[in-house]
Amino acid sequence: MKLDRRSFARNLVAAAALISSAGAIHAQGLAAADGGMRSGKVFTSTNGAAGNEVLAYGAGPGGALSLLARYPTQGLGTSAGLGSQGAVMLSNDGRWLFVVNAASNTVSTFTVRPAGLVLASVVDSGGLHPISISEREGLVYVLNDGGSGNVAGFLNHGGTLVAVAGSVRPLSAAGGTGPAQVSISPEGDLLVVTEKTTNRIVSYALASDGSAGAPLATASAGITPFGFAFDRRGRIFVSEANQSTLSSYRFEGATPVNISAAVPTGQAAACWAAVTPNGRYAYTGNAGTNSVSLFAIDRMGQATLAESAAASTGTGGAGDIAIAGHGRTLNILAPRTPAIYAFGIEADGTLTPAAVATGLPAGVVGLAAN
């Protein structure tokens, strides 16, 4: 049953004072006049050690993605890869953008307005070294991989993340788990984390107030589970880096039940994963071969390799993947160049080169698109 997060968040908002927007930071630069920042844009973070920033890109002339604006997060990055998926995340309704600041142990929240992003708040991440974030109907969870590692839950209160009592939970072990991603299920009743080092998928039942239950650790079907994506039916599709495979799972309560077990991509180091909004296709970003693999998904959630190398980033690597909300564009971060490549998604799931953005700073992490 779908949980009423919006009603719960509204009650919290009514009980607390609204944050003033007078001190919000407006970056220099304007969104393109084609729908503004709420449509057709791609976001990443510089992850800069001297000051993290969000970079916003939009379609430009001649098949380019143009830098539209830079937005300081008032937090610090690491200037190096985070080994994660989901360092930058749009809310389910597209009105908020969340960014982790790994070196300062904070999360920045931006309001997504037609004319640009506005920094709404910077809050403690609830742990050390945040690397991934997820949102569903006002409920936000952050994955911290520093120290013992943990997940921490918040409610989005008008742009300020307010900690949920009873939401800070451990991972499958106290340290050394190598977590990669956190995500909330479409129904909002389940939280999932992948652990690269332990080869485990960790799941938590979520209560109506957003608090999380005890961690349930399940052995992964493939080695080194990394990025993953939910489809609209609440199944997950997990990339596995060690042998470059993809597995799918359904859930019985909080327990993942394997559907497809470690289907090879035919490429190297499948680390990132995405699923189209219609649930028909899944993609992996293969870091070792600078490529994207395409999988067809049947009604039961079985994944079948459709094209081993559906797209290439040259020698730029293949990192974070973000599919636009309309489901017609796949964006992928190429961290070695560094660059962002955009591909059109055809009706049969195949990819067509559409645009590219170059000149990004070294160390960029995270990708989100609307």
C-alpha positions as CSV (number, residue, x, y, z in Angstrom):
1,M,0.0,0.0,0.0
2,K,1.3,3.4,-0.9
3,L,2.3,5.5,2.1
4,D,1.0,9.1,2.3
5,R,4.3,10.9,2.6
6,R,2.9,14.1,1.3
7,S,0.3,14.4,4.1
8,F,2.9,13.6,6.7
9,A,5.3,16.2,5.3
10,R,2.5,18.8,5.2
11,N,1.8,18.1,8.9
12,L,5.4,18.7,9.7
13,V,5.5,21.9,7.7
14,A,2.5,23.2,9.5
15,A,4.2,22.5,12.8
16,A,7.4,24.3,12.1
17,A,8.4,27.7,10.8
18,L,9.2,28.0,7.1
19,I,12.8,28.7,6.1
20,S,13.4,32.1,4.7
21,S,14.5,32.3,1.2
22,A,16.1,35.7,1.7
23,G,19.5,34.1,2.1
24,A,19.3,31.7,-0.7
25,I,22.1,31.8,-3.2
26,H,21.3,32.6,-6.9
27,A,24.0,31.6,-9.3
28,Q,25.0,33.7,-12.2
29,G,23.4,32.5,-15.5
30,L,19.9,32.0,-16.8
31,A,18.1,28.8,-18.0
32,A,17.3,28.5,-21.6
33,A,13.9,29.8,-22.6
34,D,12.6,26.4,-23.7
35,G,10.9,25.5,-20.4
36,G,13.5,26.6,-18.0
37,M,15.4,24.5,-15.5
38,R,12.4,22.2,-15.0
39,S,12.6,20.6,-18.5
40,G,15.3,19.2,-20.7
41,K,18.3,19.9,-18.4
42,V,21.1,17.8,-17.1
43,F,22.8,18.3,-13.7
44,T,26.1,17.1,-12.3
45,S,28.3,18.2,-9.4
46,T,32.0,19.4,-9.6
47,N,32.7,17.6,-6.3
48,G,35.4,20.3,-5.8
49,A,37.6,20.1,-2.7
50,A,37.7,23.9,-2.5
51,G,33.9,24.2,-3.0
52,N,31.4,21.9,-4.6
53,E,29.1,23.3,-7.3
54,V,26.1,22.1,-9.4
55,L,26.6,22.4,-13.1
56,A,23.4,22.8,-15.2
57,Y,23.5,21.9,-18.9
58,G,20.9,22.3,-21.7
59,A,20.8,21.6,-25.4
60,G,22.8,24.0,-27.5
61,P,23.5,24.5,-31.2
62,G,25.2,21.9,-33.4
63,G,24.7,18.9,-31.2
64,A,26.3,20.3,-28.0
65,L,25.2,20.4,-24.4
66,S,25.8,24.0,-23.2
67,L,26.7,25.0,-19.7
68,L,23.9,27.2,-18.5
69,A,24.8,28.0,-15.0
70,R,27.0,27.1,-11.9
71,Y,25.5,26.9,-8.5
72,P,27.6,26.7,-5.3
73,T,26.4,24.1,-2.8
74,Q,28.1,25.7,0.2
75,G,29.7,22.3,0.8
76,L,33.0,20.6,0.0
77,G,33.7,17.7,-2.3
78,T,36.7,15.3,-2.7
79,S,37.8,16.1,-6.2
80,A,37.9,12.3,-6.8
81,G,35.4,9.6,-7.6
82,L,33.0,8.5,-4.9
83,G,32.4,5.0,-6.1
84,S,28.7,5.5,-6.0
85,Q,25.5,6.1,-7.9
86,G,23.1,8.9,-6.9
87,A,25.4,11.7,-5.7
88,V,23.0,14.1,-7.4
89,M,19.3,13.5,-7.4
90,L,16.1,15.2,-8.5
91,S,13.0,14.7,-6.4
92,N,10.2,12.5,-7.8
93,D,8.1,15.7,-8.7
94,G,11.2,17.5,-10.2
95,R,10.9,20.5,-7.9
96,W,14.0,19.8,-5.8
97,L,17.6,18.9,-6.5
98,F,19.7,17.2,-3.8
99,V,23.5,17.0,-3.8
100,V,26.0,15.3,-1.5
101,N,29.0,17.2,-0.2
102,A,31.2,14.2,0.8
103,A,34.1,16.1,2.3
104,S,32.0,18.3,4.6
105,N,29.4,15.6,5.6
106,T,26.5,17.6,4.3
107,V,23.6,17.6,1.8
108,S,22.5,20.6,-0.2
109,T,19.0,21.1,-1.3
110,F,18.0,23.4,-4.2
111,T,14.6,24.6,-5.3
112,V,14.3,23.9,-9.1
113,R,12.6,27.1,-10.5
114,P,12.0,27.8,-14.2
115,A,14.6,30.6,-14.1
116,G,17.2,28.6,-12.2
117,L,18.2,26.8,-9.0
118,V,18.0,28.4,-5.6
119,L,19.9,27.0,-2.7
120,A,17.4,26.3,0.1
121,S,19.5,24.6,2.7
122,V,22.6,22.8,3.7
123,V,22.2,20.2,6.5
124,D,24.3,17.5,8.2
125,S,24.1,14.2,6.3
126,G,23.5,12.2,9.5
127,G,26.9,10.4,9.2
128,L,30.3,10.7,7.6
129,H,31.2,11.0,3.9
130,P,27.7,11.0,2.1
131,I,27.9,9.4,-1.3
132,S,24.3,8.7,-2.5
133,I,20.8,10.2,-1.9
134,S,17.3,9.2,-2.8
135,E,13.8,10.9,-2.5
136,R,10.2,9.8,-2.7
137,E,7.2,12.1,-2.0
138,G,9.1,14.2,0.5
139,L,11.0,11.4,2.2
140,V,14.8,11.6,1.7
141,Y,17.5,9.0,2.6
142,V,21.2,9.6,2.5
143,L,23.9,6.9,2.4
144,N,27.1,7.6,4.3
145,D,30.1,5.4,3.8
146,G,32.5,6.9,6.3
147,G,33.1,5.5,9.7
148,S,30.9,2.4,10.3
149,G,28.6,3.5,7.5
150,N,24.9,4.2,7.8
151,V,21.7,5.4,6.2
152,A,19.9,8.5,7.6
153,G,16.3,9.7,6.8
154,F,14.9,13.2,6.5
155,L,11.7,14.9,5.5
156,N,11.9,17.7,3.0
157,H,10.4,20.7,4.9
158,G,10.1,23.4,2.3
159,G,13.7,22.8,1.2
160,T,15.1,22.1,4.6
161,L,15.8,18.4,5.4
162,V,14.5,17.6,8.9
163,A,15.9,14.4,10.4
164,V,13.3,11.6,11.0
165,A,13.5,10.0,14.4
166,G,14.6,6.4,14.3
167,S,15.9,6.6,10.7
168,V,19.6,6.3,11.2
169,R,20.4,2.6,10.6
170,P,23.6,0.6,10.2
171,L,24.6,-1.2,7.1
172,S,25.2,-5.0,7.1
173,A,28.4,-4.6,9.1
174,A,30.3,-1.9,11.1
175,G,32.6,-0.7,8.4
176,G,34.2,-2.3,5.4
177,T,31.0,-2.8,3.4
178,G,31.8,-0.6,0.4
179,P,28.3,0.8,-0.1
180,A,27.4,2.2,-3.5
181,Q,23.8,3.4,-3.7
182,V,20.7,4.0,-1.6
183,S,17.2,4.2,-3.1
184,I,13.6,4.3,-1.9
185,S,11.0,2.1,-3.6
186,P,8.2,3.6,-5.8
187,E,5.7,2.7,-3.1
188,G,7.8,4.4,-0.4
189,D,7.7,1.4,1.9
190,L,11.2,0.0,1.3
191,L,14.8,1.2,1.3
192,V,17.6,-0.6,-0.5
193,V,21.4,-0.3,-0.4
194,T,24.0,-2.1,-2.5
195,E,27.3,-3.1,-0.9
196,K,30.3,-3.7,-3.2
197,T,32.7,-5.3,-0.7
198,T,30.4,-7.7,1.0
199,N,28.4,-8.6,-2.2
200,R,25.2,-7.9,-0.4
201,I,21.9,-6.2,-1.0
202,V,20.6,-4.6,2.2
203,S,17.0,-3.7,2.6
204,Y,14.9,-1.9,5.2
205,A,11.2,-1.8,5.8
206,L,10.0,1.9,6.0
207,A,7.2,2.9,8.4
208,S,4.6,5.5,7.6
209,D,6.6,8.2,9.5
210,G,9.7,7.5,7.3
211,S,11.7,5.6,10.0
212,A,13.5,2.5,8.9
213,G,13.5,-1.0,10.3
214,A,16.5,-3.3,11.0
215,P,18.8,-4.0,8.0
216,L,18.1,-7.3,6.1
217,A,21.2,-8.5,4.3
218,T,20.9,-10.7,1.2
219,A,23.6,-12.2,-0.9
220,S,23.9,-10.6,-4.3
221,A,23.4,-12.8,-7.4
222,G,26.5,-11.3,-9.0
223,I,29.9,-10.1,-7.7
224,T,30.3,-6.5,-6.6
225,P,26.8,-5.1,-6.8
226,F,27.0,-1.4,-7.6
227,G,24.4,0.8,-9.2
228,F,20.7,-0.1,-9.4
229,A,17.3,1.2,-10.5
230,F,13.7,0.5,-9.5
231,D,11.2,-0.1,-12.2
232,R,7.6,1.2,-11.8
233,R,6.6,-2.2,-10.3
234,G,9.1,-2.0,-7.5
235,R,11.6,-4.5,-9.0
236,I,15.3,-3.6,-9.0
237,F,17.9,-4.0,-11.7
238,V,21.5,-4.2,-10.3
239,S,24.8,-3.7,-12.2
240,E,27.6,-5.9,-10.9
241,A,31.1,-4.6,-11.6
242,N,33.4,-7.6,-11.1
243,Q,32.2,-9.7,-14.1
244,S,30.1,-6.9,-15.7
245,T,26.7,-8.4,-15.3
246,L,23.1,-7.3,-14.5
247,S,20.6,-9.0,-12.1
248,S,17.0,-8.3,-11.4
249,Y,14.9,-8.9,-8.2
250,R,11.4,-8.6,-7.0
251,F,10.6,-8.2,-3.3
252,E,8.6,-10.3,-0.9
253,G,8.1,-7.9,1.9
254,A,11.7,-6.5,2.4
255,T,13.3,-9.6,1.0
256,P,14.8,-9.5,-2.5
257,V,14.0,-12.6,-4.6
258,N,16.2,-13.1,-7.7
259,I,14.6,-13.1,-11.2
260,S,17.6,-12.8,-13.5
261,A,20.9,-13.9,-12.2
262,A,24.1,-12.1,-13.3
263,V,23.3,-11.7,-17.1
264,P,26.7,-10.8,-18.8
265,T,27.0,-7.5,-20.7
266,G,29.9,-8.8,-22.8
267,Q,31.7,-5.6,-21.7
268,A,33.8,-4.7,-18.7
269,A,33.0,-3.2,-15.3
270,A,29.2,-2.6,-15.4
271,C,29.0,-0.1,-12.5
272,W,25.9,2.1,-13.1
273,A,22.4,1.2,-14.0
274,A,19.2,2.8,-15.2
275,V,15.7,1.7,-16.3
276,T,13.3,3.5,-18.7
277,P,10.1,5.0,-17.2
278,N,8.0,2.4,-19.1
279,G,10.0,-0.4,-17.5
280,R,10.8,-2.0,-20.9
281,Y,14.6,-1.4,-21.0
282,A,17.6,-1.3,-18.7
283,Y,21.0,0.1,-19.3
284,T,24.4,-0.4,-17.7
285,G,27.4,2.0,-17.8
286,N,30.5,-0.1,-18.4
287,A,33.5,1.7,-17.0
288,G,36.1,-0.7,-18.3
289,T,35.0,-0.5,-22.0
290,N,33.6,3.1,-22.2
291,S,30.2,1.7,-23.3
292,V,26.5,1.3,-22.5
293,S,24.8,-2.1,-22.6
294,L,21.1,-2.5,-23.4
295,F,18.8,-5.1,-21.8
296,A,15.2,-5.9,-22.7
297,I,12.9,-6.5,-19.7
298,D,9.8,-8.7,-20.0
299,R,6.6,-8.5,-17.9
300,M,8.0,-10.8,-15.2
301,G,11.1,-8.7,-14.8
302,Q,13.5,-11.0,-16.7
303,A,16.4,-9.1,-18.2
304,T,17.8,-10.2,-21.6
305,L,20.9,-8.7,-23.2
306,A,19.7,-6.9,-26.4
307,E,22.9,-5.1,-27.4
308,S,26.3,-5.5,-25.7
309,A,27.6,-2.1,-26.8
310,A,24.6,0.1,-27.5
311,A,26.6,3.3,-27.2
312,S,30.2,4.5,-26.7
313,T,31.9,7.4,-24.9
314,G,35.1,6.9,-26.9
315,T,37.9,6.7,-24.3
316,G,36.0,8.8,-21.7
317,G,34.9,6.0,-19.4
318,A,31.2,5.3,-18.5
319,G,29.9,6.5,-15.2
320,D,26.6,7.8,-13.8
321,I,23.5,7.3,-16.0
322,A,20.4,9.5,-15.9
323,I,17.3,9.0,-18.1
324,A,15.2,12.1,-18.6
325,G,11.7,12.0,-17.0
326,H,10.0,11.7,-20.5
327,G,12.1,8.6,-21.2
328,R,13.5,9.7,-24.5
329,T,17.0,10.7,-23.6
330,L,19.8,8.8,-21.8
331,N,22.7,10.8,-20.4
332,I,25.9,9.3,-19.2
333,L,28.9,10.8,-17.5
334,A,32.3,10.1,-19.0
335,P,34.7,10.8,-16.1
336,R,38.0,10.3,-17.9
337,T,37.3,13.0,-20.5
338,P,35.4,14.4,-18.5
339,A,32.2,14.9,-20.5
340,I,28.5,14.2,-20.6
341,Y,27.1,12.3,-23.6
342,A,23.4,12.4,-24.4
343,F,21.7,9.7,-26.5
344,G,18.2,9.5,-27.9
345,I,16.3,6.4,-26.8
346,E,14.4,4.8,-29.7
347,A,11.2,2.8,-29.4
348,D,13.1,-0.4,-29.4
349,G,15.5,0.9,-26.7
350,T,18.4,1.4,-29.0
351,L,20.5,4.6,-28.6
352,T,21.3,7.3,-31.1
353,P,24.0,10.0,-30.4
354,A,22.3,13.3,-29.7
355,A,24.7,15.8,-27.9
356,V,27.8,16.1,-25.8
357,A,29.2,18.5,-23.2
358,T,33.0,18.7,-22.8
359,G,35.3,20.7,-20.6
360,L,33.9,19.5,-17.3
361,P,36.3,19.7,-14.3
362,A,38.1,16.5,-13.2
363,G,36.4,14.7,-10.3
364,V,32.8,15.4,-11.4
365,V,30.2,13.0,-9.8
366,G,26.5,12.4,-10.0
367,L,24.0,12.9,-12.8
368,A,20.3,13.9,-12.9
369,A,18.1,14.9,-15.8
370,N,14.6,16.2,-16.3
